[in-house]
Amino acid sequence: MTRVLSPAHLHLAAAAGLSVLLSSCASFSPDGGVTVAAQAARHQFGMDVVALRSDEDFDWAKSRMAQLLRRPLTIDSAVEIALLNNRGLQSTFNRLGVAEAIMAREKLPPNPTFSFSRLAGPLGSEVEGAIVANILALATWPARAEIAEDRFRAAQFEAAAETLRLGYEARRAYFRAVGAREIANSIGEVNQSTQAVAALARRLGETGAASRLDQAKDQLSSAETATRLASARLQASNERERLIRVLGLWGMEVNFVLPNVLSPPPSRPRSLPYLEQDAIDRRIELRTAHAELSALAKTLGLIEATRFINLFELSGGHKVKIESLPNPESGLTETTRFRFSGGAAAIQIPIFDFGETKVREAEQSWLEAVNRLTKKAVDVRSQARQTYRNYRYAHEIAQFRKREILALQAIVSEEMLRRYNGMLVDAFPLLENARKRVLLQAAAIEAKRDYWLAETDLRAAISGPAEAIVGMVGDGAAELGVERP
C-alpha cells in the first residue's frame, strides 16, 4: 500500500528532517548500484559483470579478455568478453551512476539560502544579512527521498535487463557465426569433389567419351556449387563481423579463432510445466515497470498532499545601520549604530491554480504506468508460450534432419558412388547428387543453428536475477496488483 503524505503529516516530516539536518551527507554504494546486474549475469550466465570506472578495472578487464582470446572462442567466453568489453553496456552503467547521484541528492535536506548586502553613502551605511529556509521542501524531504529510491531501483533493473540482453545477443551472434562457418566449410568440402568430377568430365570430353551436353551439365553443376560456396563464405564473414561488434573488439583482437562446428542439440528437449509463472516471476521488464509504478504512486500522493501549497519559506535576518552625523555642539562627526532583527514568511496563495492540473498530470501518469505494466504482463506470457513452441519445433526439426534426412542422403551418396565406380552411371548424376547433398547439409546445419537460437530465446523469455537479490531491492513483479494511492 502506497503511503500518502497528508498535510497533517508535514509537521512530523519537518521535525524528522530537522533532527538529521546537520548530520546528513551524500552517500554512494561501493559498486555504483551494479549489484542487480551482476547478480543477474551470475544467475543466467555463471559469470560476473563489472562497471569499469578506474584504471585498475580497465587493466583487469583487458588482461582477462586477452586470456580468453588466446584459446578458440566458446559460447561462455564470448558472453564473458561481451559483458567485459562492450562499451554500450558500460554506458548503461554510467546512466545508473547518474540515477544514483540523483537519489543521493534527493536524500539530502534542502540547502538554506544565505544573503548578504551592504549599502554605503555619504551619511552612513547599511549591512544586512538573512537566511531563508524552504519549509515545504524540508517537510516533503522524506517522501521525495523514497521516490528517488524507487527510481534508482528501476534504473538498477534497467541496467540488469541491458546486461542480460547483451549476453543473449552475444550467444545469438556466436551461434550465427559458427553456423555460417560450418556451412561454408561443408560446401567447401563438397566443392572440391564436384571440381574433381567436373575436371574428369572435361578430360572425357576431350577423348570423345562424353558428349558436349553432358560436359555442359557437369560444368553447370560445378559452377552452382562454387557460387554457393562464395555466398556461404560471404555470409560467414558478415556473421563474424556481427559477433565482433557485439564483443566490442578491434585491432588484433578480431583475429580470434572460432570452432568449425556447432555442438549437436541434446537428445531430449527441456520440459517447463510452469513456463508462464516463471516468466512472470523473473522477467526484469516487469520488475522495472513495478518500480516505476511505485515511484509514480508516491509522487501522486505527494502532489495531492501539497496541491494547495507550492511555496512556503521562512527567513530570519539581522540588519545593522550606521549613520554619521555632525554634532552642532561639539562640531565633530558622531557615528551611531542601529541594530534590527526579525523574521519573515513567504507563502504562495493559490488564487488561479489550485493544484488541479498537477494532480491530473500525476494521476494520468500513474494510470499510464498501470496500463503499461498490465500490457507487459500479457506480452511476457505470450512471448514465453511462443518461444517455447519455437524451441520444441526447432528441436524436432533438427533431430529429424539429422536422424532421417542426412542418414538417407548418406545412403544415396554411397550408392551413387558405387554405381559410378562400376561405370553404371556417368559423372552428371554424381554431380547432381553432390549438389543435393550441399543443400541438405546446409539445411541440417541451419536447423542445428536455429535450435540454439530458439534455446537462447527461451532462456531470455524467462530470464531474471536471483530471488535473493530481488528481495534486497524490492518486491517482485509477480505481484501485479496495483492500488490507487
FIKOL-765504 format. One record per residue (C-alpha): x, z, y; residue in three letters; residue number from 1. Coordinates in steps of 0.5 Angstrom, whole numbers, plus 500, padded with zeros to 3 digits. Example, Ala and Ser with C-alpha at 12.3 -4.5 7.8 and 13.67 -1.06 7.14 Angstrom:
@east->525; up->516; north->491; rest->ALA; nr->1
@east->527; up->514; north->498; rest->SER; nr->2
This chain:
@east->500; up->500; north->500; rest->MET; nr->1
@east->503; up->498; north->507; rest->THR; nr->2
@east->504; up->504; north->512; rest->ARG; nr->3
@east->500; up->502; north->518; rest->VAL; nr->4
@east->503; up->505; north->525; rest->LEU; nr->5
@east->497; up->508; north->529; rest->SER; nr->6
@east->498; up->511; north->536; rest->PRO; nr->7
@east->498; up->518; north->534; rest->ALA; nr->8
@east->504; up->517; north->529; rest->HIS; nr->9
@east->508; up->514; north->535; rest->LEU; nr->10
@east->510; up->522; north->538; rest->HIS; nr->11
@east->512; up->523; north->531; rest->LEU; nr->12
@east->516; up->517; north->530; rest->ALA; nr->13
@east->519; up->518; north->537; rest->ALA; nr->14
@east->521; up->525; north->535; rest->ALA; nr->15
@east->524; up->523; north->529; rest->ALA; nr->16
@east->528; up->517; north->533; rest->GLY; nr->17
@east->531; up->522; north->538; rest->LEU; nr->18
@east->533; up->527; north->532; rest->SER; nr->19
@east->538; up->522; north->530; rest->VAL; nr->20
@east->539; up->518; north->536; rest->LEU; nr->21
@east->547; up->521; north->537; rest->LEU; nr->22
@east->549; up->520; north->530; rest->SER; nr->23
@east->546; up->513; north->529; rest->SER; nr->24
@east->551; up->508; north->528; rest->CYS; nr->25
@east->551; up->501; north->525; rest->ALA; nr->26
@east->553; up->501; north->517; rest->SER; nr->27
@east->554; up->495; north->512; rest->PHE; nr->28
@east->554; up->494; north->505; rest->SER; nr->29
@east->561; up->493; north->502; rest->PRO; nr->30
@east->559; up->487; north->499; rest->ASP; nr->31
@east->555; up->484; north->504; rest->GLY; nr->32
@east->549; up->484; north->500; rest->GLY; nr->33
@east->551; up->479; north->495; rest->VAL; nr->34
@east->549; up->484; north->489; rest->THR; nr->35
@east->543; up->481; north->487; rest->VAL; nr->36
@east->546; up->474; north->487; rest->ALA; nr->37
@east->552; up->477; north->483; rest->ALA; nr->38
@east->547; up->480; north->478; rest->GLN; nr->39
@east->543; up->474; north->477; rest->ALA; nr->40
@east->549; up->470; north->476; rest->ALA; nr->41
@east->552; up->475; north->471; rest->ARG; nr->42
@east->545; up->476; north->467; rest->HIS; nr->43
@east->544; up->468; north->467; rest->GLN; nr->44
@east->551; up->465; north->466; rest->PHE; nr->45
@east->555; up->471; north->464; rest->GLY; nr->46
@east->560; up->470; north->470; rest->MET; nr->47
@east->561; up->473; north->477; rest->ASP; nr->48
@east->560; up->470; north->484; rest->VAL; nr->49
@east->563; up->473; north->490; rest->VAL; nr->50
@east->563; up->472; north->497; rest->ALA; nr->51
@east->570; up->469; north->500; rest->LEU; nr->52
@east->571; up->473; north->506; rest->ARG; nr->53
@east->578; up->474; north->506; rest->SER; nr->54
@east->585; up->471; north->505; rest->ASP; nr->55
@east->585; up->475; north->498; rest->GLU; nr->56
@east->579; up->473; north->496; rest->ASP; nr->57
@east->581; up->465; north->497; rest->PHE; nr->58
@east->587; up->466; north->494; rest->ASP; nr->59
@east->584; up->469; north->488; rest->TRP; nr->60
@east->579; up->464; north->487; rest->ALA; nr->61
@east->584; up->459; north->488; rest->LYS; nr->62
@east->588; up->462; north->482; rest->SER; nr->63
@east->582; up->463; north->478; rest->ARG; nr->64
@east->580; up->455; north->479; rest->MET; nr->65
@east->587; up->453; north->477; rest->ALA; nr->66
@east->587; up->456; north->471; rest->GLN; nr->67
@east->580; up->453; north->469; rest->LEU; nr->68
@east->582; up->446; north->471; rest->LEU; nr->69
@east->588; up->446; north->466; rest->ARG; nr->70
@east->584; up->446; north->460; rest->ARG; nr->71
@east->579; up->441; north->458; rest->PRO; nr->72
@east->572; up->443; north->462; rest->LEU; nr->73
@east->567; up->446; north->458; rest->THR; nr->74
@east->560; up->448; north->461; rest->ILE; nr->75
@east->562; up->455; north->462; rest->ASP; nr->76
@east->568; up->453; north->466; rest->SER; nr->77
@east->564; up->448; north->470; rest->ALA; nr->78
@east->559; up->453; north->472; rest->VAL; nr->79
@east->564; up->458; north->474; rest->GLU; nr->80
@east->568; up->453; north->478; rest->ILE; nr->81
@east->562; up->451; north->482; rest->ALA; nr->82
@east->560; up->459; north->483; rest->LEU; nr->83
@east->567; up->460; north->486; rest->LEU; nr->84
@east->569; up->454; north->490; rest->ASN; nr->85
@east->562; up->450; north->492; rest->ASN; nr->86
@east->562; up->452; north->500; rest->ARG; nr->87
@east->555; up->450; north->500; rest->GLY; nr->88
@east->554; up->457; north->496; rest->LEU; nr->89
@east->559; up->460; north->501; rest->GLN; nr->90
@east->555; up->458; north->507; rest->SER; nr->91
@east->549; up->461; north->504; rest->THR; nr->92
@east->552; up->468; north->503; rest->PHE; nr->93
@east->554; up->467; north->511; rest->ASN; nr->94
@east->547; up->467; north->512; rest->ARG; nr->95
@east->546; up->473; north->508; rest->LEU; nr->96
@east->551; up->476; north->512; rest->GLY; nr->97
@east->547; up->475; north->519; rest->VAL; nr->98
@east->541; up->478; north->516; rest->ALA; nr->99
@east->545; up->484; north->514; rest->GLU; nr->100
@east->547; up->484; north->521; rest->ALA; nr->101
@east->540; up->484; north->524; rest->ILE; nr->102
@east->538; up->489; north->519; rest->MET; nr->103
@east->544; up->494; north->521; rest->ALA; nr->104
@east->542; up->492; north->529; rest->ARG; nr->105
@east->535; up->494; north->528; rest->GLU; nr->106
@east->536; up->500; north->524; rest->LYS; nr->107
@east->540; up->503; north->531; rest->LEU; nr->108
@east->536; up->506; north->536; rest->PRO; nr->109
@east->535; up->502; north->543; rest->PRO; nr->110
@east->540; up->503; north->548; rest->ASN; nr->111
@east->539; up->506; north->554; rest->PRO; nr->112
@east->540; up->503; north->561; rest->THR; nr->113
@east->544; up->506; north->566; rest->PHE; nr->114
@east->544; up->503; north->573; rest->SER; nr->115
@east->549; up->505; north->579; rest->PHE; nr->116
@east->548; up->502; north->586; rest->SER; nr->117
@east->552; up->504; north->593; rest->ARG; nr->118
@east->550; up->502; north->600; rest->LEU; nr->119
@east->554; up->503; north->606; rest->ALA; nr->120
@east->553; up->503; north->613; rest->GLY; nr->121
@east->556; up->505; north->620; rest->PRO; nr->122
@east->552; up->511; north->620; rest->LEU; nr->123
@east->553; up->513; north->612; rest->GLY; nr->124
@east->552; up->511; north->605; rest->SER; nr->125
@east->547; up->512; north->599; rest->GLU; nr->126
@east->549; up->513; north->592; rest->VAL; nr->127
@east->544; up->512; north->587; rest->GLU; nr->128
@east->544; up->513; north->579; rest->GLY; nr->129
@east->539; up->512; north->574; rest->ALA; nr->130
@east->538; up->512; north->566; rest->ILE; nr->131
@east->532; up->508; north->563; rest->VAL; nr->132
@east->530; up->509; north->556; rest->ALA; nr->133
@east->524; up->505; north->553; rest->ASN; nr->134
@east->520; up->510; north->549; rest->ILE; nr->135
@east->516; up->505; north->546; rest->LEU; nr->136
@east->522; up->501; north->543; rest->ALA; nr->137
@east->524; up->508; north->540; rest->LEU; nr->138
@east->517; up->510; north->538; rest->ALA; nr->139
@east->517; up->504; north->534; rest->THR; nr->140
@east->524; up->504; north->531; rest->TRP; nr->141
@east->523; up->507; north->524; rest->PRO; nr->142
@east->517; up->501; north->523; rest->ALA; nr->143
@east->522; up->496; north->526; rest->ARG; nr->144
@east->528; up->498; north->521; rest->ALA; nr->145
@east->523; up->498; north->515; rest->GLU; nr->146
@east->521; up->491; north->517; rest->ILE; nr->147
@east->528; up->489; north->518; rest->ALA; nr->148
@east->530; up->492; north->511; rest->GLU; nr->149
@east->524; up->487; north->508; rest->ASP; nr->150
@east->527; up->481; north->511; rest->ARG; nr->151
@east->534; up->483; north->509; rest->PHE; nr->152
@east->531; up->484; north->501; rest->ARG; nr->153
@east->528; up->477; north->502; rest->ALA; nr->154
@east->535; up->474; north->504; rest->ALA; nr->155
@east->538; up->477; north->498; rest->GLN; nr->156
@east->533; up->474; north->493; rest->PHE; nr->157
@east->534; up->467; north->497; rest->GLU; nr->158
@east->542; up->468; north->496; rest->ALA; nr->159
@east->540; up->469; north->489; rest->ALA; nr->160
@east->536; up->463; north->488; rest->ALA; nr->161
@east->541; up->459; north->491; rest->GLU; nr->162
@east->546; up->462; north->486; rest->THR; nr->163
@east->542; up->460; north->480; rest->LEU; nr->164
@east->540; up->453; north->483; rest->ARG; nr->165
@east->547; up->451; north->484; rest->LEU; nr->166
@east->549; up->454; north->477; rest->GLY; nr->167
@east->544; up->450; north->473; rest->TYR; nr->168
@east->545; up->444; north->478; rest->GLU; nr->169
@east->553; up->444; north->475; rest->ALA; nr->170
@east->550; up->445; north->468; rest->ARG; nr->171
@east->546; up->438; north->469; rest->ARG; nr->172
@east->552; up->435; north->472; rest->ALA; nr->173
@east->556; up->437; north->467; rest->TYR; nr->174
@east->551; up->434; north->461; rest->PHE; nr->175
@east->550; up->428; north->465; rest->ARG; nr->176
@east->558; up->426; north->466; rest->ALA; nr->177
@east->560; up->428; north->459; rest->VAL; nr->178
@east->554; up->424; north->456; rest->GLY; nr->179
@east->556; up->418; north->460; rest->ALA; nr->180
@east->563; up->418; north->458; rest->ARG; nr->181
@east->560; up->419; north->451; rest->GLU; nr->182
@east->556; up->413; north->451; rest->ILE; nr->183
@east->562; up->409; north->455; rest->ALA; nr->184
@east->567; up->411; north->449; rest->ASN; nr->185
@east->561; up->409; north->444; rest->SER; nr->186
@east->560; up->402; north->447; rest->ILE; nr->187
@east->568; up->401; north->448; rest->GLY; nr->188
@east->569; up->402; north->440; rest->GLU; nr->189
@east->563; up->397; north->438; rest->VAL; nr->190
@east->566; up->392; north->444; rest->ASN; nr->191
@east->573; up->392; north->440; rest->GLN; nr->192
@east->569; up->390; north->434; rest->SER; nr->193
@east->565; up->385; north->437; rest->THR; nr->194
@east->571; up->382; north->440; rest->GLN; nr->195
@east->575; up->381; north->434; rest->ALA; nr->196
@east->569; up->378; north->431; rest->VAL; nr->197
@east->568; up->373; north->437; rest->ALA; nr->198
@east->575; up->371; north->436; rest->ALA; nr->199
@east->574; up->370; north->429; rest->LEU; nr->200
@east->568; up->365; north->430; rest->ALA; nr->201
@east->573; up->361; north->435; rest->ARG; nr->202
@east->578; up->360; north->430; rest->ARG; nr->203
@east->573; up->358; north->425; rest->LEU; nr->204
@east->570; up->353; north->430; rest->GLY; nr->205
@east->577; up->350; north->431; rest->GLU; nr->206
@east->577; up->349; north->424; rest->THR; nr->207
@east->570; up->346; north->424; rest->GLY; nr->208
@east->568; up->352; north->419; rest->ALA; nr->209
@east->563; up->354; north->425; rest->ALA; nr->210
@east->558; up->350; north->429; rest->SER; nr->211
@east->558; up->350; north->436; rest->ARG; nr->212
@east->551; up->353; north->436; rest->LEU; nr->213
@east->554; up->359; north->432; rest->ASP; nr->214
@east->560; up->359; north->437; rest->GLN; nr->215
@east->556; up->360; north->443; rest->ALA; nr->216
@east->551; up->365; north->440; rest->LYS; nr->217
@east->557; up->369; north->438; rest->ASP; nr->218
@east->560; up->369; north->445; rest->GLN; nr->219
@east->554; up->371; north->448; rest->LEU; nr->220
@east->553; up->377; north->444; rest->SER; nr->221
@east->560; up->379; north->445; rest->SER; nr->222
@east->559; up->378; north->453; rest->ALA; nr->223
@east->553; up->382; north->453; rest->GLU; nr->224
@east->557; up->388; north->449; rest->THR; nr->225
@east->562; up->387; north->454; rest->ALA; nr->226
@east->557; up->387; north->460; rest->THR; nr->227
@east->554; up->393; north->457; rest->ARG; nr->228
@east->561; up->397; north->457; rest->LEU; nr->229
@east->562; up->395; north->464; rest->ALA; nr->230
@east->556; up->398; north->466; rest->SER; nr->231
@east->557; up->404; north->462; rest->ALA; nr->232
@east->564; up->406; north->465; rest->ARG; nr->233
@east->561; up->405; north->472; rest->LEU; nr->234
@east->555; up->410; north->470; rest->GLN; nr->235
@east->561; up->415; north->467; rest->ALA; nr->236
@east->565; up->414; north->474; rest->SER; nr->237
@east->559; up->416; north->478; rest->ASN; nr->238
@east->556; up->422; north->474; rest->GLU; nr->239
@east->564; up->424; north->474; rest->ARG; nr->240
@east->563; up->424; north->482; rest->GLU; nr->241
@east->557; up->427; north->482; rest->ARG; nr->242
@east->560; up->433; north->478; rest->LEU; nr->243
@east->566; up->433; north->483; rest->ILE; nr->244
@east->561; up->434; north->489; rest->ARG; nr->245
@east->558; up->440; north->485; rest->VAL; nr->246
@east->564; up->443; north->483; rest->LEU; nr->247
@east->567; up->442; north->490; rest->GLY; nr->248
@east->573; up->439; north->488; rest->LEU; nr->249
@east->578; up->435; north->492; rest->TRP; nr->250
@east->585; up->432; north->492; rest->GLY; nr->251
@east->589; up->433; north->485; rest->MET; nr->252
@east->583; up->438; north->483; rest->GLU; nr->253
@east->579; up->432; north->481; rest->VAL; nr->254
@east->584; up->430; north->475; rest->ASN; nr->255
@east->580; up->435; north->470; rest->PHE; nr->256
@east->579; up->433; north->463; rest->VAL; nr->257
@east->572; up->432; north->460; rest->LEU; nr->258
@east->570; up->432; north->453; rest->PRO; nr->259
@east->569; up->426; north->449; rest->ASN; nr->260
@east->562; up->428; north->446; rest->VAL; nr->261
@east->556; up->433; north->448; rest->LEU; nr->262
@east->555; up->438; north->443; rest->SER; nr->263
@east->549; up->437; north->438; rest->PRO; nr->264
@east->543; up->440; north->439; rest->PRO; nr->265
@east->541; up->446; north->435; rest->PRO; nr->266
@east->537; up->445; north->428; rest->SER; nr->267
@east->531; up->449; north->431; rest->ARG; nr->268
@east->528; up->450; north->438; rest->PRO; nr->269
@east->527; up->456; north->442; rest->ARG; nr->270
@east->520; up->460; north->441; rest->SER; nr->271
@east->518; up->463; north->447; rest->LEU; nr->272
@east->511; up->466; north->446; rest->PRO; nr->273
@east->511; up->470; north->453; rest->TYR; nr->274
@east->513; up->464; north->457; rest->LEU; nr->275
@east->509; up->464; north->463; rest->GLU; nr->276
@east->509; up->472; north->463; rest->GLN; nr->277
@east->517; up->472; north->463; rest->ASP; nr->278
@east->517; up->466; north->469; rest->ALA; nr->279
@east->512; up->471; north->473; rest->ILE; nr->280
@east->516; up->477; north->472; rest->ASP; nr->281
@east->523; up->474; north->473; rest->ARG; nr->282
@east->523; up->468; north->478; rest->ARG; nr->283
@east->526; up->469; north->484; rest->ILE; nr->284
@east->522; up->465; north->489; rest->GLU; nr->285
@east->516; up->470; north->487; rest->LEU; nr->286
@east->520; up->476; north->489; rest->ARG; nr->287
@east->523; up->472; north->495; rest->THR; nr->288
@east->515; up->471; north->497; rest->ALA; nr->289
@east->513; up->478; north->496; rest->HIS; nr->290
@east->519; up->481; north->500; rest->ALA; nr->291
@east->517; up->476; north->506; rest->GLU; nr->292
@east->509; up->478; north->505; rest->LEU; nr->293
@east->511; up->486; north->505; rest->SER; nr->294
@east->515; up->485; north->512; rest->ALA; nr->295
@east->509; up->481; north->515; rest->LEU; nr->296
@east->504; up->486; north->513; rest->ALA; nr->297
@east->508; up->491; north->516; rest->LYS; nr->298
@east->509; up->487; north->522; rest->THR; nr->299
@east->502; up->486; north->523; rest->LEU; nr->300
@east->501; up->494; north->522; rest->GLY; nr->301
@east->506; up->495; north->528; rest->LEU; nr->302
@east->503; up->490; north->532; rest->ILE; nr->303
@east->496; up->493; north->531; rest->GLU; nr->304
@east->498; up->500; north->533; rest->ALA; nr->305
@east->502; up->497; north->539; rest->THR; nr->306
@east->497; up->492; north->541; rest->ARG; nr->307
@east->495; up->495; north->548; rest->PHE; nr->308
@east->502; up->497; north->550; rest->ILE; nr->309
@east->507; up->492; north->551; rest->ASN; nr->310
@east->512; up->496; north->555; rest->LEU; nr->311
@east->513; up->504; north->556; rest->PHE; nr->312
@east->519; up->506; north->560; rest->GLU; nr->313
@east->522; up->513; north->562; rest->LEU; nr->314
@east->527; up->513; north->567; rest->SER; nr->315
@east->531; up->519; north->571; rest->GLY; nr->316
@east->535; up->518; north->577; rest->GLY; nr->317
@east->540; up->522; north->582; rest->HIS; nr->318
@east->541; up->520; north->589; rest->LYS; nr->319
@east->546; up->522; north->594; rest->VAL; nr->320
@east->545; up->520; north->601; rest->LYS; nr->321
@east->551; up->521; north->606; rest->ILE; nr->322
@east->550; up->521; north->614; rest->GLU; nr->323
@east->555; up->521; north->619; rest->SER; nr->324
@east->552; up->523; north->626; rest->LEU; nr->325
@east->556; up->525; north->632; rest->PRO; nr->326
@east->554; up->533; north->635; rest->ASN; nr->327
@east->553; up->533; north->642; rest->PRO; nr->328
@east->555; up->540; north->643; rest->GLU; nr->329
@east->562; up->539; north->640; rest->SER; nr->330
@east->563; up->532; north->641; rest->GLY; nr->331
@east->565; up->531; north->633; rest->LEU; nr->332
@east->562; up->527; north->628; rest->THR; nr->333
@east->559; up->531; north->622; rest->GLU; nr->334
@east->557; up->529; north->615; rest->THR; nr->335
@east->551; up->531; north->612; rest->THR; nr->336
@east->549; up->530; north->604; rest->ARG; nr->337
@east->542; up->530; north->602; rest->PHE; nr->338
@east->541; up->530; north->594; rest->ARG; nr->339
@east->535; up->527; north->591; rest->PHE; nr->340
@east->533; up->528; north->583; rest->SER; nr->341
@east->527; up->525; north->580; rest->GLY; nr->342
@east->524; up->521; north->574; rest->GLY; nr->343
@east->519; up->515; north->574; rest->ALA; nr->344
@east->515; up->512; north->568; rest->ALA; nr->345
@east->513; up->504; north->567; rest->ALA; nr->346
@east->507; up->502; north->563; rest->ILE; nr->347
@east->504; up->495; north->562; rest->GLN; nr->348
@east->497; up->495; north->564; rest->ILE; nr->349
@east->493; up->490; north->559; rest->PRO; nr->350
@east->489; up->487; north->564; rest->ILE; nr->351
@east->489; up->480; north->562; rest->PHE; nr->352
@east->492; up->480; north->555; rest->ASP; nr->353
@east->489; up->486; north->550; rest->PHE; nr->354
@east->494; up->484; north->545; rest->GLY; nr->355
@east->489; up->480; north->541; rest->GLU; nr->356
@east->493; up->474; north->541; rest->THR; nr->357
@east->499; up->477; north->538; rest->LYS; nr->358
@east->494; up->481; north->533; rest->VAL; nr->359
@east->491; up->474; north->531; rest->ARG; nr->360
@east->498; up->471; north->530; rest->GLU; nr->361
@east->501; up->476; north->526; rest->ALA; nr->362
@east->494; up->476; north->522; rest->GLU; nr->363
@east->495; up->469; north->520; rest->GLN; nr->364
@east->502; up->469; north->519; rest->SER; nr->365
@east->500; up->474; north->514; rest->TRP; nr->366
@east->495; up->470; north->511; rest->LEU; nr->367
@east->499; up->464; north->510; rest->GLU; nr->368
@east->504; up->468; north->506; rest->ALA; nr->369
@east->499; up->471; north->502; rest->VAL; nr->370
@east->497; up->464; north->500; rest->ASN; nr->371
@east->504; up->461; north->499; rest->ARG; nr->372
@east->505; up->467; north->494; rest->LEU; nr->373
@east->499; up->465; north->490; rest->THR; nr->374
@east->501; up->458; north->490; rest->LYS; nr->375
@east->508; up->459; north->488; rest->LYS; nr->376
@east->505; up->464; north->482; rest->ALA; nr->377
@east->501; up->458; north->480; rest->VAL; nr->378
@east->506; up->453; north->481; rest->ASP; nr->379
@east->511; up->457; north->477; rest->VAL; nr->380
@east->506; up->458; north->471; rest->ARG; nr->381
@east->505; up->450; north->471; rest->SER; nr->382
@east->513; up->449; north->471; rest->GLN; nr->383
@east->514; up->454; north->465; rest->ALA; nr->384
@east->509; up->450; north->461; rest->ARG; nr->385
@east->511; up->443; north->463; rest->GLN; nr->386
@east->519; up->445; north->462; rest->THR; nr->387
@east->517; up->448; north->455; rest->TYR; nr->388
@east->514; up->442; north->453; rest->ARG; nr->389
@east->519; up->437; north->455; rest->ASN; nr->390
@east->524; up->442; north->452; rest->TYR; nr->391
@east->520; up->441; north->445; rest->ARG; nr->392
@east->519; up->434; north->445; rest->TYR; nr->393
@east->527; up->433; north->447; rest->ALA; nr->394
@east->529; up->437; north->441; rest->HIS; nr->395
@east->524; up->433; north->437; rest->GLU; nr->396
@east->527; up->426; north->439; rest->ILE; nr->397
@east->534; up->428; north->439; rest->ALA; nr->398
@east->533; up->430; north->432; rest->GLN; nr->399
@east->529; up->424; north->430; rest->PHE; nr->400
@east->534; up->419; north->432; rest->ARG; nr->401
@east->540; up->423; north->429; rest->LYS; nr->402
@east->537; up->424; north->422; rest->ARG; nr->403
@east->533; up->418; north->422; rest->GLU; nr->404
@east->534; up->412; north->426; rest->ILE; nr->405
@east->542; up->413; north->426; rest->LEU; nr->406
@east->542; up->414; north->419; rest->ALA; nr->407
@east->538; up->408; north->417; rest->LEU; nr->408
@east->542; up->404; north->422; rest->GLN; nr->409
@east->549; up->406; north->419; rest->ALA; nr->410
@east->546; up->403; north->412; rest->ILE; nr->411
@east->544; up->397; north->415; rest->VAL; nr->412
@east->551; up->396; north->418; rest->SER; nr->413
@east->554; up->398; north->412; rest->GLU; nr->414
@east->550; up->393; north->408; rest->GLU; nr->415
@east->551; up->387; north->413; rest->MET; nr->416
@east->559; up->388; north->413; rest->LEU; nr->417
@east->559; up->388; north->405; rest->ARG; nr->418
@east->555; up->381; north->406; rest->ARG; nr->419
@east->560; up->378; north->411; rest->TYR; nr->420
@east->566; up->380; north->407; rest->ASN; nr->421
@east->562; up->377; north->401; rest->GLY; nr->422
@east->561; up->371; north->405; rest->MET; nr->423
@east->554; up->371; north->404; rest->LEU; nr->424
@east->552; up->371; north->412; rest->VAL; nr->425
@east->556; up->369; north->418; rest->ASP; nr->426
@east->559; up->372; north->424; rest->ALA; nr->427
@east->553; up->372; north->428; rest->PHE; nr->428
@east->548; up->377; north->424; rest->PRO; nr->429
@east->554; up->381; north->424; rest->LEU; nr->430
@east->555; up->381; north->432; rest->LEU; nr->431
@east->547; up->382; north->433; rest->GLU; nr->432
@east->547; up->388; north->428; rest->ASN; nr->433
@east->553; up->391; north->433; rest->ALA; nr->434
@east->549; up->389; north->439; rest->ARG; nr->435
@east->543; up->393; north->436; rest->LYS; nr->436
@east->548; up->399; north->434; rest->ARG; nr->437
@east->550; up->399; north->441; rest->VAL; nr->438
@east->543; up->400; north->444; rest->LEU; nr->439
@east->541; up->405; north->438; rest->LEU; nr->440
@east->548; up->409; north->439; rest->GLN; nr->441
@east->547; up->409; north->447; rest->ALA; nr->442
@east->539; up->412; north->446; rest->ALA; nr->443
@east->542; up->417; north->441; rest->ALA; nr->444
@east->547; up->420; north->446; rest->ILE; nr->445
@east->542; up->419; north->451; rest->GLU; nr->446
@east->537; up->423; north->447; rest->ALA; nr->447
@east->542; up->429; north->446; rest->LYS; nr->448
@east->544; up->429; north->453; rest->ARG; nr->449
@east->536; up->429; north->455; rest->ASP; nr->450
@east->535; up->435; north->450; rest->TYR; nr->451
@east->541; up->439; north->454; rest->TRP; nr->452
@east->538; up->437; north->461; rest->LEU; nr->453
@east->531; up->440; north->458; rest->ALA; nr->454
@east->534; up->446; north->456; rest->GLU; nr->455
@east->537; up->447; north->463; rest->THR; nr->456
@east->531; up->446; north->466; rest->ASP; nr->457
@east->527; up->451; north->461; rest->LEU; nr->458
@east->532; up->456; north->463; rest->ARG; nr->459
@east->531; up->455; north->470; rest->ALA; nr->460
@east->524; up->456; north->470; rest->ALA; nr->461
@east->524; up->463; north->467; rest->ILE; nr->462
@east->531; up->465; north->471; rest->SER; nr->463
@east->532; up->471; north->475; rest->GLY; nr->464
@east->536; up->477; north->476; rest->PRO; nr->465
@east->536; up->483; north->471; rest->ALA; nr->466
@east->531; up->488; north->472; rest->GLU; nr->467
@east->535; up->494; north->473; rest->ALA; nr->468
@east->538; up->490; north->480; rest->ILE; nr->469
@east->531; up->489; north->482; rest->VAL; nr->470
@east->529; up->496; north->481; rest->GLY; nr->471
@east->534; up->497; north->486; rest->MET; nr->472
@east->532; up->492; north->492; rest->VAL; nr->473
@east->524; up->493; north->491; rest->GLY; nr->474
@east->518; up->491; north->487; rest->ASP; nr->475
@east->518; up->486; north->482; rest->GLY; nr->476
@east->514; up->479; north->483; rest->ALA; nr->477
@east->509; up->481; north->477; rest->ALA; nr->478
@east->505; up->485; north->482; rest->GLU; nr->479
@east->502; up->479; north->486; rest->LEU; nr->480
@east->496; up->483; north->488; rest->GLY; nr->481
@east->496; up->484; north->496; rest->VAL; nr->482
@east->492; up->489; north->500; rest->GLU; nr->483
@east->490; up->488; north->507; rest->ARG; nr->484
@east->495; up->492; north->512; rest->PRO; nr->485
